[in-house]
Amino acid sequence: MANWLDQTIKELLRSGSSVNDPLTKKLIEKREELGDNATDAELKLAVANVLMDLMEEGDSVPLNGMELPDDINFDDIEEDGLTISNGDLGGFHGGDDEDGDGGYDPDDDDDDEDDEDDDIVLSEEEATIMDDVANTVRRHLDMHDWSYQTQHPRADVILFDMGCHSDDVQLRIKIFVEAQPNVCRISVILPTSADVIYQYPLCKLIANLNYPLRFGCFKYDERDGELSFEYSTLTNSGLTDEDLDQYMRACIHTAMESCQKIRKYAVGRFKRSEKAELKRKIRALLEDIDSDND
């Protein structure tokens, strides 16, 4: 881990940063403060603190040149008042994606299968619809001055990746335009990763949040702890700018509405009454599991 931090500082300096730039200066100070015997946990928390401090102070944080460890947990830090500029999130969000619902999932890609993309054959209609919808998404994002990156990870998928902030909460948004089937999928990724030890109360909360929703759902990926709200719509009949705008606004609003509560459950920040209720249910579950009744 120390080698990683040393290398990161060197890369920042090579990329044009000076020792007096806020990010580089603070990282050097933390490196010297912690010394060579710092644990992984101490270094991760130190780097996260540096980034949080800079963003709270309103400094520009050039994260795109840094490859942070996937398991840095920004929820170890109190982040009241945190803001982040549109587009910065993509630089430090751990994990790539998604999802287990039949849609494109980068984590399922096999690097050894170089010819996997050759197996995907699109009909002319599927390709045309995908390209038309991607053009609609691109036009909409440009019209509203979104800062985004476009990827074509597979023949049947076009991905638009961006960051945004709202009410001092930073979100990452991914829009997947897919061809088999023709679907536009919007995923709003929450700025926290779930601690696996709290996955059962977290999943119960997510189930309760999802129950009244007419469209879309909150999702928890137990592989990397990613939490998101996702909505999909068929695009066989096309996708209008107006519909896309409504879908994006609805997804962001829904994610924001429950973000703080989900984040608390994801890292075990329960109220006293919630702790008591959780303990009672866990005891009942353990007693039932340990009973002789099969």
FIVEXKE-379647 format. One record per residue (C-alpha): residue number from 0; residue in three letters; x, y, z. Coordinates in steps of 0.02 Angstrom, whole numbers, plus 32768, in hexadecimal, padded with zeros to 4 digits. Each point is the difference from the previous one (the first is absolute). Layout:
# residues N
- k_r_x_y_z
- NUM_ALA_X_Y_Z .
...
This chain:
# residues 294
- k_r_x_y_z
- 0_MET_8000_8000_8000 .
- 1_ALA_808F_8076_802A .
- 2_ASN_804C_7FDB_7F57 .
- 3_TRP_7F5B_802C_7FAF .
- 4_LEU_7FFA_80A8_805A .
- 5_ASP_80B5_8026_7FD2 .
- 6_GLN_7FDD_7FD4_7F4B .
- 7_THR_7F63_806D_7FFF .
- 8_ILE_8063_8096_803C .
- 9_LYS_8085_7FE1_7F7B .
- 10_GLU_7F7C_7FF3_7F78 .
- 11_LEU_7FB1_80A4_8037 .
- 12_LEU_80A8_8055_7FF8 .
- 13_ARG_8026_7FB5_7F55 .
- 14_SER_7F57_803A_7FBF .
- 15_GLY_802B_80B6_8024 .
- 16_SER_7FCC_8014_80B5 .
- 17_SER_8078_805A_8074 .
- 18_VAL_8026_7FD9_80B6 .
- 19_ASN_7F9D_809C_802D .
- 20_ASP_7F60_7FCA_7FA8 .
- 21_PRO_7F7B_7FDE_8086 .
- 22_LEU_7FE6_7F47_7FD9 .
- 23_THR_80B8_7FD3_7FEB .
- 24_LYS_8035_8066_8097 .
- 25_LYS_7F80_7FAF_8073 .
- 26_LEU_8029_7F50_7FC2 .
- 27_ILE_80BA_801E_801F .
- 28_GLU_7FD9_8043_80AE .
- 29_LYS_7F95_7F68_8028 .
- 30_ARG_8086_7F8A_7FBC .
- 31_GLU_8084_804F_8070 .
- 32_GLU_7F8B_8005_8094 .
- 33_LEU_7FD1_7F47_7FF6 .
- 34_GLY_80AE_7FBF_7FD7 .
- 35_ASP_802F_7F55_7FBA .
- 36_ASN_7FA6_7F99_8084 .
- 37_ALA_7F50_803F_7FDE .
- 38_THR_7F7B_7F7B_7FE9 .
- 39_ASP_7F94_7FF1_7F66 .
- 40_ALA_7F6A_8040_8062 .
- 41_GLU_8060_8099_803D .
- 42_LEU_803C_802D_7F52 .
- 43_LYS_7F54_7FE8_7FB2 .
- 44_LEU_7FAF_806E_8082 .
- 45_ALA_8088_8083_7FED .
- 46_VAL_7FEA_800B_7F43 .
- 47_ALA_7F43_8009_8011 .
- 48_ASN_8013_808B_8082 .
- 49_VAL_8071_8062_7F8B .
- 50_LEU_7F82_7FF7_7F72 .
- 51_MET_7F6F_802D_8071 .
- 52_ASP_805E_8094_804B .
- 53_LEU_802C_8045_7F55 .
- 54_MET_7F50_7FEF_7FBD .
- 55_GLU_7FB6_8051_809A .
- 56_GLU_8079_8091_7FE9 .
- 57_GLY_7FC5_8012_7F4B .
- 58_ASP_80A7_7FD1_7FB2 .
- 59_SER_8007_7FAA_7F58 .
- 60_VAL_8032_7F4A_8018 .
- 61_PRO_804F_7FB4_7F62 .
- 62_LEU_7FCA_7F4E_8025 .
- 63_ASN_8004_7FC0_7F4E .
- 64_GLY_80BB_7FE0_800C .
- 65_MET_7FF2_7F9C_80A1 .
- 66_GLU_7FD3_7F49_800E .
- 67_LEU_7FBF_7FF4_80B1 .
- 68_PRO_7FE8_7F57_8054 .
- 69_ASP_7F51_7FBB_7FE4 .
- 70_ASP_7FE0_7FEB_80BA .
- 71_ILE_8020_80B1_803C .
- 72_ASN_7F66_8024_8068 .
- 73_PHE_7FD1_80B7_7FFE .
- 74_ASP_7F7A_7FDE_8084 .
- 75_ASP_8087_7FEE_8085 .
- 76_ILE_8002_80BE_7FFB .
- 77_GLU_7F7F_8080_8031 .
- 78_GLU_7FD5_8057_7F5E .
- 79_ASP_7F85_8089_8033 .
- 80_GLY_7FFC_808B_7F81 .
- 81_LEU_8061_7F9D_7F7C .
- 82_THR_7FEC_8037_7F4C .
- 83_ILE_8054_7FBE_7F64 .
- 84_SER_8004_8044_7F50 .
- 85_ASN_7F9D_7FAE_7F75 .
- 86_GLY_8064_7F73_7FB3 .
- 87_ASP_8081_7FE5_808A .
- 88_LEU_7FAF_7F65_804B .
- 89_GLY_8039_7F8A_7F78 .
- 90_GLY_80B4_8016_803C .
- 91_PHE_7FF0_7FAF_80A9 .
- 92_HIS_7F68_7F90_8000 .
- 93_GLY_8031_7F4E_8029 .
- 94_GLY_7FB9_7F75_7F95 .
- 95_ASP_7FC6_8008_7F4D .
- 96_ASP_7F4B_7FC9_7FFB .
- 97_GLU_7F72_7FA1_8019 .
- 98_ASP_7F8A_7F92_8002 .
- 99_GLY_7FBC_7F52_7FE7 .
- 100_ASP_7F5F_802A_7FA5 .
- 101_GLY_8031_7FC5_7F53 .
- 102_GLY_8046_80A8_7FC8 .
- 103_TYR_80B5_8023_7FD3 .
- 104_ASP_8073_7FE2_8094 .
- 105_PRO_80BA_802E_7FEE .
- 106_ASP_802C_7F8F_8093 .
- 107_ASP_7FC7_7F6A_7F9A .
- 108_ASP_807B_8023_7F73 .
- 109_ASP_808A_7F7F_7FEB .
- 110_ASP_80A4_8054_7FCF .
- 111_ASP_803E_7F5C_7FB6 .
- 112_GLU_7F72_7FFA_7F83 .
- 113_ASP_8042_807A_7F7E .
- 114_ASP_7F7F_7FCA_7F81 .
- 115_GLU_7F68_8010_8072 .
- 116_ASP_7FC7_809D_7FA5 .
- 117_ASP_8004_7FA0_7F5B .
- 118_ASP_7F74_7F90_803F .
- 119_ILE_7F86_8092_800B .
- 120_VAL_7F9E_8017_7F61 .
- 121_LEU_7F85_8090_7FF6 .
- 122_SER_7F73_800C_7F85 .
- 123_GLU_7FF7_809E_7F99 .
- 124_GLU_7F68_8037_8063 .
- 125_GLU_8054_7FE2_80AA .
- 126_ALA_809B_8061_7FCC .
- 127_THR_7F9B_8090_7FB9 .
- 128_ILE_7F95_8012_809C .
- 129_MET_8099_7FF9_8071 .
- 130_ASP_805A_8086_7F9B .
- 131_ASP_7F66_806F_7FF9 .
- 132_VAL_7FE5_7FF4_80BC .
- 133_ALA_80B9_8020_8022 .
- 134_ASN_7FF6_809D_7F94 .
- 135_THR_7F69_8039_8065 .
- 136_VAL_805E_7FE5_80A3 .
- 137_ARG_809A_8059_7FBE .
- 138_ARG_7F9A_8094_7FC0 .
- 139_HIS_7FA4_800F_80A5 .
- 140_LEU_809F_7FFC_8069 .
- 141_ASP_8055_8080_7F90 .
- 142_MET_7F67_8071_8005 .
- 143_HIS_8003_8002_80BF .
- 144_ASP_80BE_8012_800C .
- 145_TRP_8021_7F59_8052 .
- 146_SER_80B6_7FCA_800B .
- 147_TYR_8004_7F49_7FCE .
- 148_GLN_8066_7F74_7FB5 .
- 149_THR_7FC2_7F8C_7F78 .
- 150_GLN_8036_7F4B_7FF3 .
- 151_HIS_7FD3_7F74_7F87 .
- 152_PRO_8031_7F6A_806C .
- 153_ARG_7FA4_7F83_7F95 .
- 154_ALA_7FAF_7FFC_7F56 .
- 155_ASP_7F52_8007_804C .
- 156_VAL_8021_8083_8088 .
- 157_ILE_8028_80BA_8002 .
- 158_LEU_8025_8049_80AC .
- 159_PHE_7FF7_80B6_8038 .
- 160_ASP_8059_801C_80A6 .
- 161_MET_7FF7_80A2_8065 .
- 162_GLY_8000_8049_80AF .
- 163_CYS_7F93_8084_8051 .
- 164_HIS_7FDC_804B_80A9 .
- 165_SER_7F5E_8036_8051 .
- 166_ASP_7FDE_803C_80B0 .
- 167_ASP_80B5_7FDD_8030 .
- 168_VAL_7FF3_7F4A_7FCA .
- 169_GLN_8069_7FC2_7F70 .
- 170_LEU_7FB7_7F80_7F89 .
- 171_ARG_8040_7F9E_7F6C .
- 172_ILE_7F8B_7FE5_7F6D .
- 173_LYS_8010_7F7B_7F7B .
- 174_ILE_7F8D_7FF8_7F69 .
- 175_PHE_8007_7F5B_7FA2 .
- 176_VAL_7FBA_7FFD_7F50 .
- 177_GLU_7FEC_7F48_7FD4 .
- 178_ALA_7FCD_7FA4_7F63 .
- 179_GLN_7FD2_7F51_803B .
- 180_PRO_7F7B_8029_8031 .
- 181_ASN_7FF3_80B7_7FCF .
- 182_VAL_8000_8053_80AB .
- 183_CYS_803A_80A3_8050 .
- 184_ARG_8037_7FDE_80B2 .
- 185_ILE_8026_808D_807B .
- 186_SER_8065_7FD4_809B .
- 187_VAL_801B_8082_8089 .
- 188_ILE_808B_7FC1_8071 .
- 189_LEU_8000_803A_80B5 .
- 190_PRO_80A1_8046_804D .
- 191_THR_801E_7F72_8079 .
- 192_SER_802B_7F49_8001 .
- 193_ALA_7FA4_7F89_8073 .
- 194_ASP_805B_7FA5_808B .
- 195_VAL_7FD9_7F48_7FE5 .
- 196_ILE_7FDE_7FE7_80B9 .
- 197_TYR_7F66_806F_7FF2 .
- 198_GLN_7FBA_7FB6_7F60 .
- 199_TYR_7F69_7FAE_8052 .
- 200_PRO_7FB5_809C_8051 .
- 201_LEU_8034_8061_7F65 .
- 202_CYS_7FA6_7F88_7F8B .
- 203_LYS_7F64_8009_806D .
- 204_LEU_8004_80BE_7FF3 .
- 205_ILE_8017_7FF6_7F43 .
- 206_ALA_7F6D_7F87_7FF4 .
- 207_ASN_7F93_807B_8062 .
- 208_LEU_8038_8092_7F93 .
- 209_ASN_7FDE_7F9E_7F60 .
- 210_TYR_7F53_7FC3_8032 .
- 211_PRO_7F9E_80A1_7FD9 .
- 212_LEU_8065_802D_7F65 .
- 213_ARG_7F9F_7FF3_7F5D .
- 214_PHE_809A_800C_7F91 .
- 215_GLY_80B7_7FD9_8022 .
- 216_CYS_8050_7FB9_809C .
- 217_PHE_8090_8011_8079 .
- 218_LYS_8087_7F7C_7FEA .
- 219_TYR_808C_7FB9_806A .
- 220_ASP_8092_7FA5_7FAE .
- 221_GLU_804B_7F8E_8084 .
- 222_ARG_809B_7FE4_7F94 .
- 223_ASP_8044_80AF_8020 .
- 224_GLY_7F80_8052_8073 .
- 225_GLU_7FC1_8076_7F79 .
- 226_LEU_7F58_8052_8022 .
- 227_SER_7F97_804D_7F77 .
- 228_PHE_7F55_802F_7FC0 .
- 229_GLU_7FDA_7FBC_7F53 .
- 230_TYR_7F78_801B_7F7F .
- 231_SER_7FEF_7FAF_7F55 .
- 232_THR_7F8F_8026_7F6D .
- 233_LEU_7FE8_7FA6_7F5B .
- 234_THR_8037_8068_7F6A .
- 235_ASN_7FB7_7F9E_7F6E .
- 236_SER_7F92_8097_7FDB .
- 237_GLY_808D_807B_8020 .
- 238_LEU_8028_8075_808F .
- 239_THR_7FD6_80BA_8003 .
- 240_ASP_8065_808A_8053 .
- 241_GLU_7F6B_8027_806F .
- 242_ASP_7FEE_7F4D_803D .
- 243_LEU_80BA_7FEF_8021 .
- 244_ASP_7FFF_80A3_8062 .
- 245_GLN_7F6E_7FC2_806B .
- 246_TYR_8051_7F57_801C .
- 247_MET_80A6_804D_8037 .
- 248_ARG_7FAD_807D_8074 .
- 249_ALA_7F93_7F79_804D .
- 250_CYS_8095_7F8B_801B .
- 251_ILE_806C_8087_804F .
- 252_HIS_7F72_803E_806E .
- 253_THR_7FD4_7F50_803C .
- 254_ALA_80B6_7FD7_8026 .
- 255_MET_8017_80A4_805D .
- 256_GLU_7F60_7FEA_8064 .
- 257_SER_803D_7F60_8054 .
- 258_CYS_80BB_8017_7FF2 .
- 259_GLN_8024_8033_80B4 .
- 260_LYS_7F99_7F74_804C .
- 261_ILE_804F_7F7D_7F8E .
- 262_ARG_80AF_8041_8029 .
- 263_LYS_7FDF_7FEF_80BB .
- 264_TYR_7FC5_7F4D_7FED .
- 265_ALA_8091_7FD7_7F8C .
- 266_VAL_8080_8029_8087 .
- 267_GLY_7F9B_7FD5_809C .
- 268_ARG_7FD2_80AD_803F .
- 269_PHE_7F5E_7FCD_8054 .
- 270_LYS_7F94_8060_807B .
- 271_ARG_7FF0_7FB7_80AE .
- 272_SER_7F50_7FC1_7FDC .
- 273_GLU_803C_7FB3_7F5C .
- 274_LYS_808F_7FA8_805A .
- 275_ALA_7F88_7FB7_8080 .
- 276_GLU_7F89_7FC3_7F7A .
- 277_LEU_808E_7FB6_7F9A .
- 278_LYS_8048_7FA4_8097 .
- 279_ARG_7F54_7FB9_802B .
- 280_LYS_7FE8_7FBD_7F4F .
- 281_ILE_80B1_7FBA_7FF8 .
- 282_ARG_7FE8_7FA5_80A6 .
- 283_ALA_7F5C_7FB6_7FC1 .
- 284_LEU_8055_7FC8_7F5F .
- 285_LEU_8093_7FB1_805C .
- 286_GLU_7F8E_7FA8_807A .
- 287_ASP_7F9A_7FB8_7F71 .
- 288_ILE_809D_7FC9_7FA2 .
- 289_ASP_8048_7FAE_809D .
- 290_SER_7F5D_7FA8_802C .
- 291_ASP_7FEC_7F47_7FE3 .
- 292_ASN_7F6A_801C_7F90 .
- 293_ASP_802D_7FD8_7F4B .
